[in-house]
Structure formats: C-alpha cells, structure tokens
Amino acid sequence: MTPEETIENFKLLGLSEQKAKETLKNANVTKSLLAVLNEVDVKNIPNGSGLLLYHLATKIKPQIADKLSFVCKYIANGNLDSTLRVDAALEYLLANVNDSKVNIDKFVEACGINVVITPEQVEQAVEKHMAKYKEELLAKRYHFNSGIIMQAVRSDLKWADGKAIKNEVDIQILDLLGPKTDADLAPVRKAEKKSKGDGNKKPKLEEKQGSKPADELSASGDIGSAMSVPELMKKLPFHAPGENFKSDGYVVTPNTKKLLEEHLKATNGKVRTRFPPEPNGILHIGHAKAININFGYAAAHDGVCFLRYDDTNPEKEEEKFFVGIKDMVEWLGYKPYKITHSSDYFDQLYEWAVKLIKKDLAYVCHQKSEEIKGFNPPPSPWRNRPVEESLQLFEDMKNGKIDEGEATLRMKITLEEGKQDPVAYRIKFKPHHRTGNKWCIYPTYDYTHCLCDSIENITHSLCTKEFQSRRSSYYWLCNALDIYCPVQWEYGRLNVNYTVVSKRKIAKLIEQGIVNDWDDPRLFTLTSLRRRGAPAQAINSFCAGLGVTGASGALDPSVLDAAIRDVLNVTAPRVMVVLEPLKITIVNFPSDKPVTIEVPDFPTEPERGSHTVILDRVLYIEASDFKEKEEKGYRRLTPTQSVGLRHAGYVITVKNVIKDSTGKVSELECTCETSDVAKKPKAFIHWVSNPVPVEVRLYELLFEHKNPEDTTEVPGGFLSDCRKNSLEVVKAYADSSIRGAKVYDKFQFERIGFFSVDPDTTSNEIVFNRTVSLKEDANK
C-alpha cells in the first residue's frame, strides 16, 4: 500500500488529512491502525467509531496486541462507544494479560457495556455536589473552579457522558448565580512571580544532538522541576508495584502473573529501588542525580532502596571506594534499607549461567575481546557448539583450566543497538576482596544487573539513558530463566561542563599532580563538592530543579553554584575576613582600649543570633578598598573620599598615605567620626581588628574549555586544557569570632563570598575553601 493510499484509508476513520499525514510518521501507530482496518468494515461502523478505532491504535500496548481484533469487534458493534469505555477495555485486558481466554462477563462489567446513565441521574448527582460547594460558589461566583464538581459527579457516575455532565453543571451554576457581571468577566489577579534568584527554577539543559526524551517519560510529558526531591518523585509516571505488565516494552510470559504474585508477597506491595555503583572510584555529581532518583523515589512512595555494590571486577575495587560511596549516600541524607553486593549472589548467578547453557541460550566462545568489540563483529564460530561441550568448558573456566582471555560465556541475544551475544562471564585470575580466591570467573554487568534486581525483588530498576539499549537483554534474561522480572526505566544522564568525571581521567589528574586527590575542590566528585563547602541540601535541590526527563545534556557549573548560593545565603552566618590586608591606623581612635562590637550573624534577621568583634586603633581593610588615585564610579576609600566601617558606626578619612621602599602603599593613617555626625559615605566596607591569621584557598574552574574531552575543541587532550591559576592560596586576616570553627563549618565572608572550613585545618591555623562567590559585584 502506497503512503497516499494509507492516508486515504486513515481519512475513512474520520481523521483530517493533516492528522492522517502526521499519523503516518509514527511507525508503531501506523502498524496498529492498519491492523485495525483489516479487522473492521469501516463503511458499516457506527458514527464516531472510526475515531475510537484510532484511539485504540494509539493506546494498545504490545502485551495485549493479540486482543486487537477482540476490541475492534466491540467498537464496531457499538458496545464500546466512548474513549472512556475503550480505555477501560484496555485496562481490563492488561490487568488480565495472562488469561488465555477473556472472561466476557467480567469484561462487559469492567467496560460498563449496556450501562445507561439517564439525564435525571446526572441532574441529581450535580445537585448533590453543588450543595456541598454552594457557599464557595456564591463567594467566588464564576471564578469558582467548576471542574471540582464535574470530577465529583464523574466519581459517582463513571459511565456518564462528559459533555452531559458539563452542560448540567453550567446550567445549574447559571440558575444559582444568574448571568455573568463585569466583575465575573474581569481576569483573576495573578499570583506574584518568584524572583529571578529562585533556586527552584528549572535550569536549561544543553541537549546533546539527537537526544530525545525517554519514551516512558514523554508519554506523560517530561517531569519538570519541583520544590523538593520527594515532590518531584511523586509526579513520575511509573508503574505501581505488581503492575509491571502495564509498562511499555515489558515482556509477558505464561508465568508472569504467578511470579508477580510471589513478588508482591515478598515485598508486601512496597516500592523497592536500588543504587548500584561500581566500587572502583568516587561518586561524582552525575551520581547525585541517580542517588536522589533511586532513594528519593522509594522514600516518596514509602518504599525502600538498597545500596548494592556492583563488585564484579576484582581488578579495580578498593576498600576506600566502598566507604566513600556509603559516606556520600548518607551525606546526601539517605539511609540504605540494606547494603548488598553483587558478589553476595555469585553462587546463584553461576547456577543460572549453567541453566542458560542447558537451555542452549548461552555458549562458551573463544573469540578475543578485540574481535567482538564494536557493532559489527564477526559472528562467533562457536555459537552452535553442543550444549554438553559448553557445559564442560564453562566448568573448566570456573576451575581455572583455561587461561585468561581464552574463553568467555556469551548469551544468545541481539541487543537493540545491534550488538550480538553479550558476554556473561569472563576469566580473571584476581582474588576478590570478599570471596578471595574462590572464583576466577566473574559475571559482567549485562548478566549481573537484572538478575541481582530480580533476587532483591526490585520494583523499579532506574538507570541512565545509555542503558536503554540493554533493556531487551534485561527482560530476555529474566524471562529465559523464568524468574521475577523488574521494570527498567531510563532517565537522562547529568553532565557538567568544564570538568571530567571519568575515573580514569581523574586518576590521571591525580597522578600528574594537577589535583591533589579525589576530593580536590576543583573536581566535581561528591567528596570534592563537600570539601569545597557545598551543602548536601543544595545538591539535592539542584537535582530536583533539573526534573526527570529522558534528555541527556550538560549544565554550566554556574547553575550548581546558584543552587549552592541559595542554600548558603540562608544558612551561613556572616563574618568579616580580609583577603589582602592593608593596615589602617586611626590616629584619633576615641578609646584608650579595644572596643567590643556586637555583630548579627544574619544582618537582615538579627533575631537569629550574633557574635562579637574587636575594634582597635589598628585595623585592616582590603587593599582593593583603597585607591590612591580616584577613578570614576569608585565609591570606596581614596585620599579625598571617606568610607564607612560596617557594623562599627564610624566613618574614616585618609590623613596620610605610607609607602614601602618599592612605592607600594603599606599603611594608611586615618581619622574617624561617628556615623551620626559624619557626612554619609558612598560605601561601607568590611574590616578586621586584632585578627586571626587564616589560610584561604581560592578555587577557579579547572579547565579552560566547556568540554575538555572534545578533541576538536581541545586537540592536545584534557590534560593540556588545565588552567595554570585554578588555585590561589592567600594568607588572610579574619575577625576573632572565627576561632573554634570546625571542619565543614560554613560562613559568608562579607562582600566576598561563601567559604567552608577545610579538613587541612589544624589547631594552629584554620584553612578555608571558597565555595562560591557572591552574586553582587563587590568591586564598586
């Protein structure tokens, strides 16, 4: 059939030409619609049934595609006469997907076939619910949301016609209120818009070319930003526990119903998720999204989340990574329901591998790893070897009789991306940190992932978009072994510009001495962000602000900085610190001893507490807060321009500029006046007196280019893109209230930025890391 002929056939159902052409672009709907046309005589169906057949074609899931003919007949004979009834039919069939024959009586009841709702019933139901809202209706008049009443009536009369309900509601509201007045026609006043600094605004992702929202998410629309992770997680259109078969792409077998019943019994119907990192590196900002989605979804639905270490590669695993991963999960505020390891299940995984071989669904192969890389490798000459031969060879692999790299166990399946027969087991003569030398064969991610999910009765296997191509093998493997099969859902991976997160590349940066360790504040590992001073709350808010979509993209670090700033702005007490001290001597200091001043921790909220600072005749200001020669627009201290001292109640004026032997200004002699008698200055600056010396580390982005791994952008490779000045260490002066600050304590250095106490702090010297700068320009 030509495209033109197909379009004409679609139009017979009542579609416009434009809609018919749009439908033709969707291969799945076109396939279903052509199947529908083969089942019915379009010329002899009731009025409006054509559009119901179109609705059927767009909504039917593959799991019940064999029931298409059955539903078509009920539409063609007029029994399914509304989208409501068609949807109910599909819902019933999906819920009973394992039934070999449809129970007609229950199907008819579920679809409301032959149920007639009279106009009198609609009128009475509307009257009943109108009475409940009468006072609110009289107060709000036509600004009242009448949808509330319509929804309530629909709950009472499931099969009532929607238009009939709306018409009756409109008539009864008119009878109650009378015609609309000018006030009724006036637009409702909009709520105040949130300020631009609102941390909950959804940041814009730079989508990668060719990326599209995941089918599962786009079906209900991408889920945008939310106030919090739990709120966001409640919006996700995922299946309810035990309703796996309702998910697109889920494969139903004759045993699915029994396995789901056993699964529900084991879980008590609770949501179960898991966060399964490999313990061969430190978690990065992308993992924060995964942690929030997996733990957050479980928490939002009163479920549980496992922390499962995917420890199937004994070569790269280190104890510090196990500890570091758990620390970061807990730092973000989540507690694992149970900590497990893929290695907990090595015995069971091996037994299942043997079962696959016995079913002729796996075989031992001797192709080298380089031979089977890529998407078009040559087919294995050992694919059809006898089952008994593969069983013996697999046992030989297990017993260490075959050299490393000389054999693998491969599964007989082709992935969506075209890759054929993924490896299930490979040989590695390395002791495992938990199982010692018991094994010399180790399972791969493709084999282990879904089986561990099944063992732990995971309801929602939530993973990033790149694993979508493994979904078919996920379902195939569980079904091949006739075990419970969870549902895999994918979401877009989070990437951040101006950094690298690859474990191998970070290790290279450490090896080259460019950064100090995995927690260097210039990196975007979670330990780095914590050390830099990012609050866990800010990381979680940042992840919630991204929403959950299927699109992979990259964010500028400034978006994360904004989320951090929003949290620190209301949690970090203010202190005064001078990074580049310039000595000031007040020649007419009004006291013969130092003065104690009470300074609020949060100037706009003094009730939240305060601290004391010392003002003496010698104090220090930022060198940049003085210019010997005036410049246009400069508002701070000059030989002819006074400036106020924050919190002190004094205005100082330069009397004498003292320079060192090189001609650099080394000290200023000033006079002071109280603020109530002095001319109001153009600016107030921070200062310290009797200061505490501190070390301050000022970090900048590590890389020059947005994507340091892109060889077209950085031909010399990511190491050549490192900034020479990404870290500046200064010896600064802080006000004395800073004494006693503990590691990870956070402060706002007034007029400078937000800072956090670094773990390098000793009893002799406090070390601060700059977390983020302030928004405003302090250079005026």
QUIQUIRA-V448023 format. One record per residue. SS is DSSP state (H for helix, E for strand, L for the rest). PHI is phi as a letter, one per 30 degrees, with the letter a starting at -180 (* if undefined). NEAR is the number of other ideal C-beta (glycine too) atoms within 10 Angstrom. Layout:
[[SS	PHI	NEAR] [SS	PHI	NEAR]]
//
This chain:
[[L	*	9] [L	d	7] [H	e	11] [H	d	9] [H	d	9] [H	d	18] [H	d	16] [H	d	13] [H	d	16] [H	d	26] [H	d	15] [H	d	13] [L	d	22] [L	j	17] [L	d	19] [L	d	10] [H	d	11] [H	d	8] [H	d	16] [H	d	21] [H	d	15] [H	d	13] [H	d	19] [H	d	16] [L	d	8] [L	c	13] [H	d	8] [H	d	11] [H	d	18] [H	e	16] [H	d	12] [H	d	21] [H	d	24] [H	d	14] [H	d	15] [H	d	23] [H	d	20] [H	d	10] [H	c	15] [L	b	19] [L	c	8] [H	e	15] [H	d	6] [H	b	8] [L	c	19] [L	d	13] [L	e	9] [L	i	12] [H	d	21] [H	e	21] [H	d	14] [H	d	25] [H	d	24] [H	d	21] [H	e	17] [H	e	23] [H	d	24] [H	d	12] [H	c	16] [L	d	23] [L	c	17] [H	e	13] [H	d	20] [H	b	20] [H	d	12] [H	d	10] [H	c	19] [H	e	17] [H	d	13] [H	d	15] [H	d	25] [H	e	23] [H	d	12] [H	d	20] [H	d	25] [H	d	20] [L	c	13] [L	i	14] [L	d	16] [L	c	27] [L	c	21] [L	a	16] [H	d	14] [H	d	17] [H	d	20] [H	d	21] [H	d	15] [H	d	20] [H	d	28] [H	d	21] [H	d	14] [H	d	19] [H	d	22] [H	d	17] [H	d	14] [L	c	18] [L	d	17] [L	d	15] [L	d	12] [L	d	5] [L	b	6] [L	d	15] [L	d	12] [H	d	10] [H	d	8] [H	d	12] [H	d	20] [H	d	16] [H	d	14] [H	d	17] [H	c	25] [L	i	20] [L	d	18] [L	i	9] [L	d	13] [L	c	8] [L	c	17] [L	d	11] [H	e	12] [H	d	8] [H	d	15] [H	d	20] [H	d	14] [H	d	14] [H	d	22] [H	d	27] [H	e	12] [H	e	13] [H	d	18] [H	d	20] [H	d	10] [H	d	12] [L	c	17] [H	e	10] [H	d	9] [H	d	12] [H	d	20] [H	d	11] [H	d	9] [H	c	14] [H	h	16] [H	d	15] [H	d	12] [L	d	16] [L	d	11] [L	d	16] [H	e	10] [H	d	14] [H	d	24] [H	d	19] [H	d	12] [H	d	18] [H	d	25] [H	d	15] [H	d	10] [H	d	16] [L	b	19] [L	e	11] [L	c	17] [L	d	24] [L	d	15] [H	e	13] [H	d	8] [H	d	18] [H	d	22] [H	d	16] [H	d	14] [H	d	22] [H	d	21] [H	d	13] [H	d	12] [H	d	18] [H	d	19] [H	d	12] [H	d	9] [H	d	12] [H	c	16] [L	i	10] [L	d	7] [L	d	11] [L	c	11] [H	d	6] [H	d	9] [H	d	13] [H	d	8] [L	d	9] [L	d	6] [L	d	7] [L	d	6] [L	d	6] [L	d	6] [L	d	6] [L	d	7] [L	d	10] [L	d	7] [L	d	6] [L	d	11] [L	e	12] [L	d	20] [L	c	15] [L	d	15] [L	d	15] [L	d	18] [L	d	10] [L	d	19] [E	d	12] [E	d	15] [L	d	13] [L	e	4] [L	i	6] [L	d	16] [L	b	13] [L	e	18] [L	d	20] [H	e	12] [H	d	21] [H	d	22] [H	d	14] [L	e	10] [L	c	11] [L	j	11] [L	d	16] [E	c	18] [L	d	13] [L	d	19] [L	b	20] [L	d	12] [L	a	15] [H	d	24] [H	e	16] [H	d	14] [H	d	24] [H	d	24] [H	d	14] [H	d	14] [L	d	21] [L	d	13] [L	d	21] [L	d	17] [L	d	11] [L	e	21] [L	i	16] [L	c	16] [H	e	22] [H	d	22] [H	d	17] [L	d	17] [L	e	12] [L	i	15] [L	d	21] [L	c	17] [L	c	20] [L	c	15] [L	e	9] [L	c	15] [H	e	20] [H	d	16] [H	d	13] [H	d	18] [H	d	19] [H	d	11] [H	d	14] [H	d	22] [H	d	16] [H	d	11] [H	d	13] [H	c	18] [L	h	7] [L	i	13] [L	d	16] [L	d	21] [E	b	23] [E	b	28] [E	a	28] [E	c	23] [L	c	25] [L	d	23] [L	d	17] [L	d	21] [L	b	18] [L	a	22] [L	c	23] [L	d	25] [E	c	25] [H	e	24] [H	d	16] [H	d	21] [H	d	25] [H	d	22] [H	d	20] [H	d	27] [H	d	27] [H	d	25] [H	d	25] [H	d	28] [H	d	29] [H	d	25] [H	d	25] [H	d	20] [H	d	18] [L	c	21] [L	h	8] [L	c	19] [E	b	21] [E	b	27] [E	d	22] [E	c	23] [E	c	25] [E	d	24] [L	d	20] [L	c	27] [L	c	24] [L	b	19] [L	d	20] [L	d	9] [L	c	14] [L	d	21] [L	b	12] [H	e	9] [H	d	10] [H	d	21] [H	d	19] [H	d	11] [H	d	21] [H	d	23] [H	d	16] [H	e	15] [H	d	24] [H	d	24] [H	d	13] [H	d	18] [L	d	22] [L	j	16] [L	c	22] [L	c	11] [L	d	17] [L	d	18] [E	a	11] [E	c	14] [E	b	19] [E	b	21] [H	e	24] [H	d	24] [H	e	18] [H	c	20] [H	e	21] [H	d	12] [H	d	13] [H	d	21] [H	d	16] [H	e	11] [H	d	22] [H	d	22] [H	d	16] [H	d	14] [H	d	21] [H	d	24] [H	d	13] [L	d	13] [L	i	13] [L	c	17] [E	a	27] [E	a	26] [E	d	23] [E	b	21] [L	c	15] [L	d	18] [L	d	11] [L	e	10] [L	d	9] [L	d	12] [L	c	19] [L	d	9] [L	i	9] [L	c	9] [L	b	7] [L	d	14] [L	d	9] [L	d	11] [L	d	20] [L	d	10] [L	c	16] [L	d	12] [L	c	10] [L	d	16] [L	e	10] [H	e	14] [H	d	10] [H	d	13] [H	d	23] [H	d	15] [H	d	13] [H	d	21] [H	d	24] [H	d	13] [H	d	13] [H	e	22] [H	d	19] [L	d	10] [L	i	14] [L	d	12] [L	b	19] [L	d	10] [L	e	14] [L	i	13] [L	c	10] [L	a	23] [E	b	25] [E	c	26] [E	c	26] [E	c	24] [L	d	18] [L	a	17] [E	c	13] [L	d	18] [L	e	11] [L	d	10] [L	j	10] [L	d	19] [E	c	18] [L	h	21] [L	d	20] [E	d	18] [E	c	27] [E	b	26] [E	b	19] [E	c	21] [L	b	17] [L	d	11] [L	b	16] [L	d	13] [E	c	21] [L	d	16] [L	c	16] [L	c	16] [E	i	9] [L	c	10] [L	d	12] [L	c	21] [L	b	19] [E	c	23] [E	b	23] [E	d	27] [L	c	18] [H	d	17] [H	e	20] [H	d	25] [H	d	24] [H	e	25] [H	d	25] [H	d	22] [H	d	26] [H	e	26] [H	d	23] [H	e	18] [L	d	24] [L	h	18] [L	d	27] [L	d	29] [E	b	27] [E	c	24] [E	c	24] [E	b	22] [E	d	17] [H	e	18] [H	d	11] [H	d	17] [H	d	19] [H	d	14] [H	c	22] [H	d	21] [H	d	17] [H	d	22] [H	e	23] [H	d	21] [H	d	19] [H	d	27] [H	d	20] [H	d	16] [H	d	19] [L	c	19] [L	h	15] [L	b	17] [L	e	21] [L	c	28] [L	d	24] [E	c	25] [E	c	24] [E	c	24] [E	c	21] [E	b	26] [L	d	26] [L	d	19] [E	c	22] [E	b	19] [E	b	17] [L	d	17] [L	i	21] [L	a	25] [L	b	22] [L	b	20] [L	d	12] [H	e	17] [H	d	10] [H	d	16] [H	d	24] [H	e	12] [H	d	16] [H	d	21] [H	d	15] [H	d	9] [L	d	10] [L	i	7] [L	d	17] [L	b	21] [L	d	14] [L	a	14] [L	d	23] [L	c	18] [L	d	21] [L	d	26] [L	d	22] [L	d	26] [L	c	23] [E	d	25] [H	d	28] [H	d	20] [H	d	23] [H	d	26] [H	d	21] [H	d	23] [H	d	24] [L	j	26] [L	d	28] [L	d	23] [H	e	18] [H	e	17] [H	d	24] [H	d	26] [H	d	24] [H	d	23] [H	e	26] [H	d	25] [H	d	25] [H	d	24] [H	d	25] [L	i	21] [E	b	29] [L	b	23] [L	d	20] [L	d	20] [L	d	20] [E	a	17] [E	b	17] [E	c	18] [L	d	15] [H	e	15] [H	d	13] [H	d	18] [H	d	23] [H	e	18] [H	d	20] [H	d	26] [H	d	24] [H	d	22] [H	d	20] [H	d	21] [H	d	23] [H	d	16] [H	c	9] [H	b	14] [L	c	22] [E	d	17] [E	d	19] [E	b	22] [L	c	27] [E	b	26] [E	c	25] [L	d	21] [L	b	14] [E	d	20] [E	b	19] [E	d	15] [E	b	23] [E	c	16] [E	c	21] [L	d	11] [L	c	10] [L	e	19] [L	d	11] [L	b	9] [L	d	6] [L	b	8] [L	e	15] [E	c	16] [E	c	9] [E	b	18] [E	d	10] [E	b	20] [E	d	16] [L	d	17] [L	b	17] [L	e	13] [L	d	7] [L	b	10] [H	d	12] [H	d	7] [H	d	12] [L	j	10] [E	a	16] [E	b	16] [E	c	11] [E	b	26] [E	c	16] [E	c	23] [L	b	14] [L	d	18] [E	c	14] [E	b	25] [E	b	20] [E	b	26] [E	d	21] [H	e	16] [H	d	13] [H	d	22] [E	b	22] [L	b	15] [L	d	11] [L	c	7] [L	d	11] [L	b	7] [L	d	4] [L	i	7] [L	d	17] [L	c	15] [L	c	22] [E	d	26] [E	b	16] [L	e	15] [L	c	8] [E	b	17] [L	d	21] [E	b	24] [E	c	20] [E	c	24] [L	e	19] [L	i	20] [L	d	20] [L	i	16] [E	b	21] [E	c	22] [E	c	24] [E	b	18] [E	d	19] [E	c	14] [E	a	12] [E	c	13] [E	c	11] [E	b	11] [L	d	9] [L	d	6] [L	c	6] [L	j	7] [L	d	8] [E	d	15] [E	c	14] [E	a	15] [E	b	22] [E	c	14] [E	b	24] [E	c	16] [E	b	22] [E	b	16] [E	d	11] [L	d	16] [L	d	7] [L	c	7] [L	d	16] [L	d	10] [L	d	8] [L	d	19] [L	d	14] [L	a	16] [E	c	18] [E	c	23] [L	d	22] [L	a	28] [E	b	23] [L	b	23] [L	h	15] [L	d	22] [E	c	17] [E	d	12] [E	b	21] [E	c	16] [E	b	23] [E	c	18] [E	c	19] [E	c	17] [L	c	13] [L	e	16] [L	d	23] [E	c	22] [L	d	15] [L	c	14] [L	e	15] [L	b	18] [L	d	23] [L	d	16] [L	d	12] [L	d	11] [L	d	6] [L	d	12] [L	b	18] [L	e	9] [L	d	9] [L	j	12] [H	d	22] [H	d	15] [H	d	11] [H	c	20] [E	d	17] [L	d	14] [L	d	6] [L	c	7] [L	d	18] [E	b	17] [E	b	12] [E	c	10] [E	b	14] [E	c	12] [E	c	25] [E	c	23] [E	c	25] [L	d	27] [H	d	15] [H	d	19] [H	d	23] [L	e	9] [L	i	7] [L	d	20] [L	c	8] [L	e	13] [L	i	15] [L	d	17] [E	b	21] [E	b	25] [E	c	22] [E	d	25] [L	e	21] [L	i	19] [L	c	20] [E	l	21] [E	c	27] [E	b	30] [E	b	24] [E	d	20] [L	d	19] [L	d	11] [L	d	14] [L	e	18] [L	b	7] [L	d	5] [L	c	6] [L	a	12] [E	d	24] [E	c	18] [E	c	28] [E	c	23] [E	d	21] [E	d	26] [E	b	23] [E	d	15] [L	d	15] [L	d	11] [L	d	8] [L	d	7] [L	d	16] [L	c	11] [L	c	10]]
//
